[in-house]
């Protein structure tokens, strides 16, 4: 998938990108065990407070952004 995203010609072809994304999703689901719960729990509502969110945003804004090919976009 990274070869598709790093090639400017292939990245513009929607069928190739869609097929790559489907293959990646299928590979992840096959490789990792999962038991997805879709119902909200009490922990989901209380696991992040405003301080945690502020720290996460400060970290994200302070780290240089790299695209999937390792190039800086800023």
mmCIF file of the N, C-alpha and C atoms, coordinates in Angstrom:
data_MODEL
# 
_entry.id   MODEL 
# 
loop_
_atom_site.group_PDB 
_atom_site.id 
_atom_site.type_symbol 
_atom_site.label_atom_id 
_atom_site.label_alt_id 
_atom_site.label_comp_id 
_atom_site.label_asym_id 
_atom_site.label_entity_id 
_atom_site.label_seq_id 
_atom_site.pdbx_PDB_ins_code 
_atom_site.Cartn_x 
_atom_site.Cartn_y 
_atom_site.Cartn_z 
_atom_site.occupancy 
_atom_site.B_iso_or_equiv 
_atom_site.pdbx_formal_charge 
_atom_site.auth_seq_id 
_atom_site.auth_comp_id 
_atom_site.auth_asym_id 
_atom_site.auth_atom_id 
_atom_site.pdbx_PDB_model_num 
ATOM 1   N N  . UNK A 1 1  ? 0.825   -1.189  0.000   1.00 0.00 ? 1  UNK A N  1 
ATOM 2   C CA . UNK A 1 1  ? 0.000   0.000   0.000   1.00 0.00 ? 1  UNK A CA 1 
ATOM 3   C C  . UNK A 1 1  ? 0.867   1.250   0.000   1.00 0.00 ? 1  UNK A C  1 
ATOM 4   N N  . UNK A 1 2  ? 1.998   1.222   0.711   1.00 0.00 ? 2  UNK A N  1 
ATOM 5   C CA . UNK A 1 2  ? 2.843   2.416   0.744   1.00 0.00 ? 2  UNK A CA 1 
ATOM 6   C C  . UNK A 1 2  ? 3.431   2.699   -0.631  1.00 0.00 ? 2  UNK A C  1 
ATOM 7   N N  . UNK A 1 3  ? 3.674   1.645   -1.430  1.00 0.00 ? 3  UNK A N  1 
ATOM 8   C CA . UNK A 1 3  ? 4.178   1.865   -2.783  1.00 0.00 ? 3  UNK A CA 1 
ATOM 9   C C  . UNK A 1 3  ? 3.143   2.584   -3.634  1.00 0.00 ? 3  UNK A C  1 
ATOM 10  N N  . UNK A 1 4  ? 1.877   2.262   -3.437  1.00 0.00 ? 4  UNK A N  1 
ATOM 11  C CA . UNK A 1 4  ? 0.809   2.926   -4.179  1.00 0.00 ? 4  UNK A CA 1 
ATOM 12  C C  . UNK A 1 4  ? 0.721   4.389   -3.759  1.00 0.00 ? 4  UNK A C  1 
ATOM 13  N N  . UNK A 1 5  ? 0.771   4.648   -2.458  1.00 0.00 ? 5  UNK A N  1 
ATOM 14  C CA . UNK A 1 5  ? 0.631   6.023   -1.977  1.00 0.00 ? 5  UNK A CA 1 
ATOM 15  C C  . UNK A 1 5  ? 1.831   6.889   -2.318  1.00 0.00 ? 5  UNK A C  1 
ATOM 16  N N  . UNK A 1 6  ? 3.000   6.300   -2.465  1.00 0.00 ? 6  UNK A N  1 
ATOM 17  C CA . UNK A 1 6  ? 4.200   7.076   -2.763  1.00 0.00 ? 6  UNK A CA 1 
ATOM 18  C C  . UNK A 1 6  ? 4.394   7.311   -4.256  1.00 0.00 ? 6  UNK A C  1 
ATOM 19  N N  . UNK A 1 7  ? 3.681   6.597   -5.094  1.00 0.00 ? 7  UNK A N  1 
ATOM 20  C CA . UNK A 1 7  ? 3.789   6.781   -6.539  1.00 0.00 ? 7  UNK A CA 1 
ATOM 21  C C  . UNK A 1 7  ? 2.705   7.771   -6.983  1.00 0.00 ? 7  UNK A C  1 
ATOM 22  N N  . UNK A 1 8  ? 3.085   8.954   -7.484  1.00 0.00 ? 8  UNK A N  1 
ATOM 23  C CA . UNK A 1 8  ? 2.084   9.970   -7.843  1.00 0.00 ? 8  UNK A CA 1 
ATOM 24  C C  . UNK A 1 8  ? 1.106   9.504   -8.917  1.00 0.00 ? 8  UNK A C  1 
ATOM 25  N N  . UNK A 1 9  ? 1.544   8.659   -9.838  1.00 0.00 ? 9  UNK A N  1 
ATOM 26  C CA . UNK A 1 9  ? 0.653   8.181   -10.896 1.00 0.00 ? 9  UNK A CA 1 
ATOM 27  C C  . UNK A 1 9  ? -0.376  7.213   -10.320 1.00 0.00 ? 9  UNK A C  1 
ATOM 28  N N  . UNK A 1 10 ? 0.079   6.250   -9.516  1.00 0.00 ? 10 UNK A N  1 
ATOM 29  C CA . UNK A 1 10 ? -0.841  5.268   -8.931  1.00 0.00 ? 10 UNK A CA 1 
ATOM 30  C C  . UNK A 1 10 ? -1.779  5.900   -7.911  1.00 0.00 ? 10 UNK A C  1 
ATOM 31  N N  . UNK A 1 11 ? -1.299  6.900   -7.187  1.00 0.00 ? 11 UNK A N  1 
ATOM 32  C CA . UNK A 1 11 ? -2.104  7.551   -6.148  1.00 0.00 ? 11 UNK A CA 1 
ATOM 33  C C  . UNK A 1 11 ? -3.336  8.223   -6.742  1.00 0.00 ? 11 UNK A C  1 
ATOM 34  N N  . UNK A 1 12 ? -3.282  8.579   -8.016  1.00 0.00 ? 12 UNK A N  1 
ATOM 35  C CA . UNK A 1 12 ? -4.404  9.255   -8.667  1.00 0.00 ? 12 UNK A CA 1 
ATOM 36  C C  . UNK A 1 12 ? -5.424  8.290   -9.268  1.00 0.00 ? 12 UNK A C  1 
ATOM 37  N N  . UNK A 1 13 ? -5.157  6.995   -9.216  1.00 0.00 ? 13 UNK A N  1 
ATOM 38  C CA . UNK A 1 13 ? -6.067  5.999   -9.774  1.00 0.00 ? 13 UNK A CA 1 
ATOM 39  C C  . UNK A 1 13 ? -6.987  5.462   -8.687  1.00 0.00 ? 13 UNK A C  1 
ATOM 40  N N  . UNK A 1 14 ? -8.266  5.855   -8.690  1.00 0.00 ? 14 UNK A N  1 
ATOM 41  C CA . UNK A 1 14 ? -9.163  5.461   -7.595  1.00 0.00 ? 14 UNK A CA 1 
ATOM 42  C C  . UNK A 1 14 ? -9.356  3.955   -7.459  1.00 0.00 ? 14 UNK A C  1 
ATOM 43  N N  . UNK A 1 15 ? -9.375  3.213   -8.556  1.00 0.00 ? 15 UNK A N  1 
ATOM 44  C CA . UNK A 1 15 ? -9.570  1.760   -8.449  1.00 0.00 ? 15 UNK A CA 1 
ATOM 45  C C  . UNK A 1 15 ? -8.374  1.082   -7.790  1.00 0.00 ? 15 UNK A C  1 
ATOM 46  N N  . UNK A 1 16 ? -7.177  1.543   -8.092  1.00 0.00 ? 16 UNK A N  1 
ATOM 47  C CA . UNK A 1 16 ? -5.978  0.961   -7.489  1.00 0.00 ? 16 UNK A CA 1 
ATOM 48  C C  . UNK A 1 16 ? -5.916  1.288   -6.003  1.00 0.00 ? 16 UNK A C  1 
ATOM 49  N N  . UNK A 1 17 ? -6.223  2.521   -5.655  1.00 0.00 ? 17 UNK A N  1 
ATOM 50  C CA . UNK A 1 17 ? -6.210  2.923   -4.246  1.00 0.00 ? 17 UNK A CA 1 
ATOM 51  C C  . UNK A 1 17 ? -7.288  2.175   -3.464  1.00 0.00 ? 17 UNK A C  1 
ATOM 52  N N  . UNK A 1 18 ? -8.484  2.024   -4.046  1.00 0.00 ? 18 UNK A N  1 
ATOM 53  C CA . UNK A 1 18 ? -9.568  1.312   -3.365  1.00 0.00 ? 18 UNK A CA 1 
ATOM 54  C C  . UNK A 1 18 ? -9.204  -0.156  -3.150  1.00 0.00 ? 18 UNK A C  1 
ATOM 55  N N  . UNK A 1 19 ? -8.616  -0.783  -4.166  1.00 0.00 ? 19 UNK A N  1 
ATOM 56  C CA . UNK A 1 19 ? -8.227  -2.194  -4.028  1.00 0.00 ? 19 UNK A CA 1 
ATOM 57  C C  . UNK A 1 19 ? -7.135  -2.347  -2.967  1.00 0.00 ? 19 UNK A C  1 
ATOM 58  N N  . UNK A 1 20 ? -6.194  -1.413  -2.948  1.00 0.00 ? 20 UNK A N  1 
ATOM 59  C CA . UNK A 1 20 ? -5.142  -1.460  -1.931  1.00 0.00 ? 20 UNK A CA 1 
ATOM 60  C C  . UNK A 1 20 ? -5.689  -1.277  -0.531  1.00 0.00 ? 20 UNK A C  1 
ATOM 61  N N  . UNK A 1 21 ? -6.641  -0.360  -0.378  1.00 0.00 ? 21 UNK A N  1 
ATOM 62  C CA . UNK A 1 21 ? -7.249  -0.118  0.934   1.00 0.00 ? 21 UNK A CA 1 
ATOM 63  C C  . UNK A 1 21 ? -8.032  -1.338  1.412   1.00 0.00 ? 21 UNK A C  1 
ATOM 64  N N  . UNK A 1 22 ? -8.759  -1.984  0.504   1.00 0.00 ? 22 UNK A N  1 
ATOM 65  C CA . UNK A 1 22 ? -9.505  -3.185  0.875   1.00 0.00 ? 22 UNK A CA 1 
ATOM 66  C C  . UNK A 1 22 ? -8.565  -4.315  1.279   1.00 0.00 ? 22 UNK A C  1 
ATOM 67  N N  . UNK A 1 23 ? -7.462  -4.466  0.550   1.00 0.00 ? 23 UNK A N  1 
ATOM 68  C CA . UNK A 1 23 ? -6.496  -5.507  0.883   1.00 0.00 ? 23 UNK A CA 1 
ATOM 69  C C  . UNK A 1 23 ? -5.856  -5.230  2.246   1.00 0.00 ? 23 UNK A C  1 
ATOM 70  N N  . UNK A 1 24 ? -5.533  -3.975  2.514   1.00 0.00 ? 24 UNK A N  1 
ATOM 71  C CA . UNK A 1 24 ? -4.958  -3.612  3.803   1.00 0.00 ? 24 UNK A CA 1 
ATOM 72  C C  . UNK A 1 24 ? -5.942  -3.903  4.941   1.00 0.00 ? 24 UNK A C  1 
ATOM 73  N N  . UNK A 1 25 ? -7.202  -3.517  4.760   1.00 0.00 ? 25 UNK A N  1 
ATOM 74  C CA . UNK A 1 25 ? -8.208  -3.763  5.799   1.00 0.00 ? 25 UNK A CA 1 
ATOM 75  C C  . UNK A 1 25 ? -8.393  -5.253  6.043   1.00 0.00 ? 25 UNK A C  1 
ATOM 76  N N  . UNK A 1 26 ? -8.463  -6.032  4.980   1.00 0.00 ? 26 UNK A N  1 
ATOM 77  C CA . UNK A 1 26 ? -8.630  -7.481  5.127   1.00 0.00 ? 26 UNK A CA 1 
ATOM 78  C C  . UNK A 1 26 ? -7.416  -8.106  5.818   1.00 0.00 ? 26 UNK A C  1 
ATOM 79  N N  . UNK A 1 27 ? -6.232  -7.618  5.488   1.00 0.00 ? 27 UNK A N  1 
ATOM 80  C CA . UNK A 1 27 ? -5.011  -8.147  6.113   1.00 0.00 ? 27 UNK A CA 1 
ATOM 81  C C  . UNK A 1 27 ? -4.978  -7.855  7.604   1.00 0.00 ? 27 UNK A C  1 
ATOM 82  N N  . UNK A 1 28 ? -5.360  -6.649  7.978   1.00 0.00 ? 28 UNK A N  1 
ATOM 83  C CA . UNK A 1 28 ? -5.369  -6.273  9.398   1.00 0.00 ? 28 UNK A CA 1 
ATOM 84  C C  . UNK A 1 28 ? -6.384  -7.117  10.159  1.00 0.00 ? 28 UNK A C  1 
ATOM 85  N N  . UNK A 1 29 ? -7.571  -7.285  9.599   1.00 0.00 ? 29 UNK A N  1 
ATOM 86  C CA . UNK A 1 29 ? -8.591  -8.087  10.275  1.00 0.00 ? 29 UNK A CA 1 
ATOM 87  C C  . UNK A 1 29 ? -8.180  -9.548  10.397  1.00 0.00 ? 29 UNK A C  1 
ATOM 88  N N  . UNK A 1 30 ? -7.469  -10.058 9.399   1.00 0.00 ? 30 UNK A N  1 
ATOM 89  C CA . UNK A 1 30 ? -7.033  -11.448 9.450   1.00 0.00 ? 30 UNK A CA 1 
ATOM 90  C C  . UNK A 1 30 ? -5.847  -11.643 10.391  1.00 0.00 ? 30 UNK A C  1 
ATOM 91  N N  . UNK A 1 31 ? -4.992  -10.626 10.502  1.00 0.00 ? 31 UNK A N  1 
ATOM 92  C CA . UNK A 1 31 ? -3.757  -10.777 11.280  1.00 0.00 ? 31 UNK A CA 1 
ATOM 93  C C  . UNK A 1 31 ? -3.944  -10.575 12.778  1.00 0.00 ? 31 UNK A C  1 
ATOM 94  N N  . UNK A 1 32 ? -4.861  -9.699  13.156  1.00 0.00 ? 32 UNK A N  1 
ATOM 95  C CA . UNK A 1 32 ? -4.999  -9.353  14.568  1.00 0.00 ? 32 UNK A CA 1 
ATOM 96  C C  . UNK A 1 32 ? -6.337  -9.839  15.109  1.00 0.00 ? 32 UNK A C  1 
ATOM 97  N N  . UNK A 1 33 ? -6.314  -10.503 16.259  1.00 0.00 ? 33 UNK A N  1 
ATOM 98  C CA . UNK A 1 33 ? -7.577  -10.912 16.867  1.00 0.00 ? 33 UNK A CA 1 
ATOM 99  C C  . UNK A 1 33 ? -8.353  -9.680  17.316  1.00 0.00 ? 33 UNK A C  1 
ATOM 100 N N  . UNK A 1 34 ? -9.642  -9.774  17.206  1.00 0.00 ? 34 UNK A N  1 
ATOM 101 C CA . UNK A 1 34 ? -10.449 -8.624  17.605  1.00 0.00 ? 34 UNK A CA 1 
ATOM 102 C C  . UNK A 1 34 ? -11.799 -9.085  18.137  1.00 0.00 ? 34 UNK A C  1 
ATOM 103 N N  . UNK A 1 35 ? -12.309 -8.311  19.033  1.00 0.00 ? 35 UNK A N  1 
ATOM 104 C CA . UNK A 1 35 ? -13.671 -8.495  19.542  1.00 0.00 ? 35 UNK A CA 1 
ATOM 105 C C  . UNK A 1 35 ? -14.217 -7.092  19.757  1.00 0.00 ? 35 UNK A C  1 
ATOM 106 N N  . UNK A 1 36 ? -14.725 -6.535  18.703  1.00 0.00 ? 36 UNK A N  1 
ATOM 107 C CA . UNK A 1 36 ? -15.164 -5.148  18.703  1.00 0.00 ? 36 UNK A CA 1 
ATOM 108 C C  . UNK A 1 36 ? -16.472 -5.014  19.461  1.00 0.00 ? 36 UNK A C  1 
ATOM 109 N N  . UNK A 1 37 ? -16.502 -4.029  20.335  1.00 0.00 ? 37 UNK A N  1 
ATOM 110 C CA . UNK A 1 37 ? -17.737 -3.668  21.025  1.00 0.00 ? 37 UNK A CA 1 
ATOM 111 C C  . UNK A 1 37 ? -18.152 -2.300  20.525  1.00 0.00 ? 37 UNK A C  1 
ATOM 112 N N  . UNK A 1 38 ? -19.359 -2.190  20.061  1.00 0.00 ? 38 UNK A N  1 
ATOM 113 C CA . UNK A 1 38 ? -19.821 -0.915  19.522  1.00 0.00 ? 38 UNK A CA 1 
ATOM 114 C C  . UNK A 1 38 ? -20.650 -0.117  20.523  1.00 0.00 ? 38 UNK A C  1 
ATOM 115 N N  . UNK A 1 39 ? -21.103 -0.747  21.591  1.00 0.00 ? 39 UNK A N  1 
ATOM 116 C CA . UNK A 1 39 ? -21.897 -0.025  22.582  1.00 0.00 ? 39 UNK A CA 1 
ATOM 117 C C  . UNK A 1 39 ? -20.968 0.781   23.502  1.00 0.00 ? 39 UNK A C  1 
ATOM 118 N N  . UNK A 1 40 ? -21.398 1.972   23.838  1.00 0.00 ? 40 UNK A N  1 
ATOM 119 C CA . UNK A 1 40 ? -20.610 2.848   24.707  1.00 0.00 ? 40 UNK A CA 1 
ATOM 120 C C  . UNK A 1 40 ? -20.634 2.324   26.143  1.00 0.00 ? 40 UNK A C  1 
ATOM 121 N N  . UNK A 1 41 ? -19.511 2.475   26.824  1.00 0.00 ? 41 UNK A N  1 
ATOM 122 C CA . UNK A 1 41 ? -19.427 2.078   28.225  1.00 0.00 ? 41 UNK A CA 1 
ATOM 123 C C  . UNK A 1 41 ? -19.163 3.317   29.072  1.00 0.00 ? 41 UNK A C  1 
ATOM 124 N N  . UNK A 1 42 ? -19.237 3.164   30.358  1.00 0.00 ? 42 UNK A N  1 
ATOM 125 C CA . UNK A 1 42 ? -18.961 4.280   31.259  1.00 0.00 ? 42 UNK A CA 1 
ATOM 126 C C  . UNK A 1 42 ? -17.516 4.742   31.113  1.00 0.00 ? 42 UNK A C  1 
ATOM 127 N N  . UNK A 1 43 ? -16.603 3.819   30.890  1.00 0.00 ? 43 UNK A N  1 
ATOM 128 C CA . UNK A 1 43 ? -15.190 4.167   30.720  1.00 0.00 ? 43 UNK A CA 1 
ATOM 129 C C  . UNK A 1 43 ? -14.987 5.040   29.483  1.00 0.00 ? 43 UNK A C  1 
ATOM 130 N N  . UNK A 1 44 ? -15.749 4.790   28.412  1.00 0.00 ? 44 UNK A N  1 
ATOM 131 C CA . UNK A 1 44 ? -15.627 5.593   27.197  1.00 0.00 ? 44 UNK A CA 1 
ATOM 132 C C  . UNK A 1 44 ? -15.944 7.061   27.459  1.00 0.00 ? 44 UNK A C  1 
ATOM 133 N N  . UNK A 1 45 ? -16.829 7.301   28.366  1.00 0.00 ? 45 UNK A N  1 
ATOM 134 C CA . UNK A 1 45 ? -17.241 8.680   28.641  1.00 0.00 ? 45 UNK A CA 1 
ATOM 135 C C  . UNK A 1 45 ? -16.300 9.412   29.598  1.00 0.00 ? 45 UNK A C  1 
ATOM 136 N N  . UNK A 1 46 ? -15.448 8.683   30.305  1.00 0.00 ? 46 UNK A N  1 
ATOM 137 C CA . UNK A 1 46 ? -14.635 9.303   31.349  1.00 0.00 ? 46 UNK A CA 1 
ATOM 138 C C  . UNK A 1 46 ? -13.131 9.133   31.166  1.00 0.00 ? 46 UNK A C  1 
ATOM 139 N N  . UNK A 1 47 ? -12.679 8.609   30.041  1.00 0.00 ? 47 UNK A N  1 
ATOM 140 C CA . UNK A 1 47 ? -11.258 8.304   29.931  1.00 0.00 ? 47 UNK A CA 1 
ATOM 141 C C  . UNK A 1 47 ? -10.395 9.494   29.521  1.00 0.00 ? 47 UNK A C  1 
ATOM 142 N N  . UNK A 1 48 ? -10.974 10.577  29.057  1.00 0.00 ? 48 UNK A N  1 
ATOM 143 C CA . UNK A 1 48 ? -10.188 11.747  28.655  1.00 0.00 ? 48 UNK A CA 1 
ATOM 144 C C  . UNK A 1 48 ? -10.769 12.988  29.327  1.00 0.00 ? 48 UNK A C  1 
ATOM 145 N N  . UNK A 1 49 ? -9.876  13.745  29.949  1.00 0.00 ? 49 UNK A N  1 
ATOM 146 C CA . UNK A 1 49 ? -10.322 15.020  30.498  1.00 0.00 ? 49 UNK A CA 1 
ATOM 147 C C  . UNK A 1 49 ? -9.688  16.146  29.691  1.00 0.00 ? 49 UNK A C  1 
ATOM 148 N N  . UNK A 1 50 ? -9.999  17.377  30.015  1.00 0.00 ? 50 UNK A N  1 
ATOM 149 C CA . UNK A 1 50 ? -9.517  18.508  29.223  1.00 0.00 ? 50 UNK A CA 1 
ATOM 150 C C  . UNK A 1 50 ? -7.994  18.646  29.273  1.00 0.00 ? 50 UNK A C  1 
ATOM 151 N N  . UNK A 1 51 ? -7.358  18.308  30.395  1.00 0.00 ? 51 UNK A N  1 
ATOM 152 C CA . UNK A 1 51 ? -5.902  18.384  30.485  1.00 0.00 ? 51 UNK A CA 1 
ATOM 153 C C  . UNK A 1 51 ? -5.244  17.399  29.512  1.00 0.00 ? 51 UNK A C  1 
ATOM 154 N N  . UNK A 1 52 ? -5.759  16.186  29.449  1.00 0.00 ? 52 UNK A N  1 
ATOM 155 C CA . UNK A 1 52 ? -5.216  15.182  28.527  1.00 0.00 ? 52 UNK A CA 1 
ATOM 156 C C  . UNK A 1 52 ? -5.372  15.638  27.089  1.00 0.00 ? 52 UNK A C  1 
ATOM 157 N N  . UNK A 1 53 ? -6.514  16.188  26.766  1.00 0.00 ? 53 UNK A N  1 
ATOM 158 C CA . UNK A 1 53 ? -6.751  16.680  25.412  1.00 0.00 ? 53 UNK A CA 1 
ATOM 159 C C  . UNK A 1 53 ? -5.809  17.820  25.066  1.00 0.00 ? 53 UNK A C  1 
ATOM 160 N N  . UNK A 1 54 ? -5.591  18.760  25.975  1.00 0.00 ? 54 UNK A N  1 
ATOM 161 C CA . UNK A 1 54 ? -4.663  19.883  25.731  1.00 0.00 ? 54 UNK A CA 1 
ATOM 162 C C  . UNK A 1 54 ? -3.238  19.376  25.521  1.00 0.00 ? 54 UNK A C  1 
ATOM 163 N N  . UNK A 1 55 ? -2.817  18.394  26.327  1.00 0.00 ? 55 UNK A N  1 
ATOM 164 C CA . UNK A 1 55 ? -1.465  17.838  26.169  1.00 0.00 ? 55 UNK A CA 1 
ATOM 165 C C  . UNK A 1 55 ? -1.315  17.131  24.831  1.00 0.00 ? 55 UNK A C  1 
ATOM 166 N N  . UNK A 1 56 ? -2.341  16.396  24.412  1.00 0.00 ? 56 UNK A N  1 
ATOM 167 C CA . UNK A 1 56 ? -2.278  15.701  23.130  1.00 0.00 ? 56 UNK A CA 1 
ATOM 168 C C  . UNK A 1 56 ? -2.201  16.690  21.974  1.00 0.00 ? 56 UNK A C  1 
ATOM 169 N N  . UNK A 1 57 ? -2.999  17.735  22.022  1.00 0.00 ? 57 UNK A N  1 
ATOM 170 C CA . UNK A 1 57 ? -2.963  18.747  20.963  1.00 0.00 ? 57 UNK A CA 1 
ATOM 171 C C  . UNK A 1 57 ? -1.624  19.464  20.920  1.00 0.00 ? 57 UNK A C  1 
ATOM 172 N N  . UNK A 1 58 ? -1.052  19.779  22.069  1.00 0.00 ? 58 UNK A N  1 
ATOM 173 C CA . UNK A 1 58 ? 0.259   20.424  22.104  1.00 0.00 ? 58 UNK A CA 1 
ATOM 174 C C  . UNK A 1 58 ? 1.328   19.517  21.499  1.00 0.00 ? 58 UNK A C  1 
ATOM 175 N N  . UNK A 1 59 ? 1.241   18.223  21.773  1.00 0.00 ? 59 UNK A N  1 
ATOM 176 C CA . UNK A 1 59 ? 2.198   17.281  21.207  1.00 0.00 ? 59 UNK A CA 1 
ATOM 177 C C  . UNK A 1 59 ? 2.048   17.215  19.688  1.00 0.00 ? 59 UNK A C  1 
ATOM 178 N N  . UNK A 1 60 ? 0.818   17.078  19.223  1.00 0.00 ? 60 UNK A N  1 
ATOM 179 C CA . UNK A 1 60 ? 0.573   16.980  17.778  1.00 0.00 ? 60 UNK A CA 1 
ATOM 180 C C  . UNK A 1 60 ? 1.061   18.225  17.060  1.00 0.00 ? 60 UNK A C  1 
ATOM 181 N N  . UNK A 1 61 ? 0.804   19.388  17.621  1.00 0.00 ? 61 UNK A N  1 
ATOM 182 C CA . UNK A 1 61 ? 1.225   20.631  16.985  1.00 0.00 ? 61 UNK A CA 1 
ATOM 183 C C  . UNK A 1 61 ? 2.736   20.825  17.049  1.00 0.00 ? 61 UNK A C  1 
ATOM 184 N N  . UNK A 1 62 ? 3.414   20.197  17.996  1.00 0.00 ? 62 UNK A N  1 
ATOM 185 C CA . UNK A 1 62 ? 4.849   20.377  18.149  1.00 0.00 ? 62 UNK A CA 1 
ATOM 186 C C  . UNK A 1 62 ? 5.696   19.410  17.347  1.00 0.00 ? 62 UNK A C  1 
ATOM 187 N N  . UNK A 1 63 ? 5.089   18.342  16.820  1.00 0.00 ? 63 UNK A N  1 
ATOM 188 C CA . UNK A 1 63 ? 5.830   17.336  16.066  1.00 0.00 ? 63 UNK A CA 1 
ATOM 189 C C  . UNK A 1 63 ? 5.688   17.632  14.578  1.00 0.00 ? 63 UNK A C  1 
ATOM 190 N N  . UNK A 1 64 ? 6.804   17.635  13.843  1.00 0.00 ? 64 UNK A N  1 
ATOM 191 C CA . UNK A 1 64 ? 6.688   17.879  12.400  1.00 0.00 ? 64 UNK A CA 1 
ATOM 192 C C  . UNK A 1 64 ? 5.852   16.790  11.740  1.00 0.00 ? 64 UNK A C  1 
ATOM 193 N N  . UNK A 1 65 ? 4.989   17.203  10.826  1.00 0.00 ? 65 UNK A N  1 
ATOM 194 C CA . UNK A 1 65 ? 4.104   16.255  10.165  1.00 0.00 ? 65 UNK A CA 1 
ATOM 195 C C  . UNK A 1 65 ? 4.814   15.631  8.975   1.00 0.00 ? 65 UNK A C  1 
ATOM 196 N N  . UNK A 1 66 ? 4.805   14.313  8.913   1.00 0.00 ? 66 UNK A N  1 
ATOM 197 C CA . UNK A 1 66 ? 5.367   13.590  7.779   1.00 0.00 ? 66 UNK A CA 1 
ATOM 198 C C  . UNK A 1 66 ? 4.243   12.873  7.062   1.00 0.00 ? 66 UNK A C  1 
ATOM 199 N N  . UNK A 1 67 ? 4.282   12.901  5.735   1.00 0.00 ? 67 UNK A N  1 
ATOM 200 C CA . UNK A 1 67 ? 3.298   12.131  5.000   1.00 0.00 ? 67 UNK A CA 1 
ATOM 201 C C  . UNK A 1 67 ? 3.661   10.650  5.054   1.00 0.00 ? 67 UNK A C  1 
ATOM 202 N N  . UNK A 1 68 ? 2.878   9.811   4.428   1.00 0.00 ? 68 UNK A N  1 
ATOM 203 C CA . UNK A 1 68 ? 3.102   8.360   4.511   1.00 0.00 ? 68 UNK A CA 1 
ATOM 204 C C  . UNK A 1 68 ? 4.407   7.934   3.854   1.00 0.00 ? 68 UNK A C  1 
ATOM 205 N N  . UNK A 1 69 ? 4.996   8.807   3.032   1.00 0.00 ? 69 UNK A N  1 
ATOM 206 C CA . UNK A 1 69 ? 6.246   8.472   2.352   1.00 0.00 ? 69 UNK A CA 1 
ATOM 207 C C  . UNK A 1 69 ? 7.453   9.028   3.091   1.00 0.00 ? 69 UNK A C  1 
ATOM 208 N N  . UNK A 1 70 ? 7.231   9.637   4.266   1.00 0.00 ? 70 UNK A N  1 
ATOM 209 C CA . UNK A 1 70 ? 8.333   10.145  5.070   1.00 0.00 ? 70 UNK A CA 1 
ATOM 210 C C  . UNK A 1 70 ? 8.776   11.550  4.709   1.00 0.00 ? 70 UNK A C  1 
ATOM 211 N N  . UNK A 1 71 ? 8.004   12.248  3.875   1.00 0.00 ? 71 UNK A N  1 
ATOM 212 C CA . UNK A 1 71 ? 8.360   13.613  3.490   1.00 0.00 ? 71 UNK A CA 1 
ATOM 213 C C  . UNK A 1 71 ? 7.617   14.600  4.383   1.00 0.00 ? 71 UNK A C  1 
ATOM 214 N N  . UNK A 1 72 ? 8.280   15.688  4.721   1.00 0.00 ? 72 UNK A N  1 
ATOM 215 C CA . UNK A 1 72 ? 7.649   16.711  5.541   1.00 0.00 ? 72 UNK A CA 1 
ATOM 216 C C  . UNK A 1 72 ? 6.658   17.488  4.695   1.00 0.00 ? 72 UNK A C  1 
ATOM 217 N N  . UNK A 1 73 ? 5.454   17.718  5.237   1.00 0.00 ? 73 UNK A N  1 
ATOM 218 C CA . UNK A 1 73 ? 4.445   18.471  4.518   1.00 0.00 ? 73 UNK A CA 1 
ATOM 219 C C  . UNK A 1 73 ? 4.343   19.905  5.006   1.00 0.00 ? 73 UNK A C  1 
ATOM 220 N N  . UNK A 1 74 ? 5.147   20.284  5.955   1.00 0.00 ? 74 UNK A N  1 
ATOM 221 C CA . UNK A 1 74 ? 5.082   21.665  6.444   1.00 0.00 ? 74 UNK A CA 1 
ATOM 222 C C  . UNK A 1 74 ? 6.245   22.457  5.936   1.00 0.00 ? 74 UNK A C  1 
# 
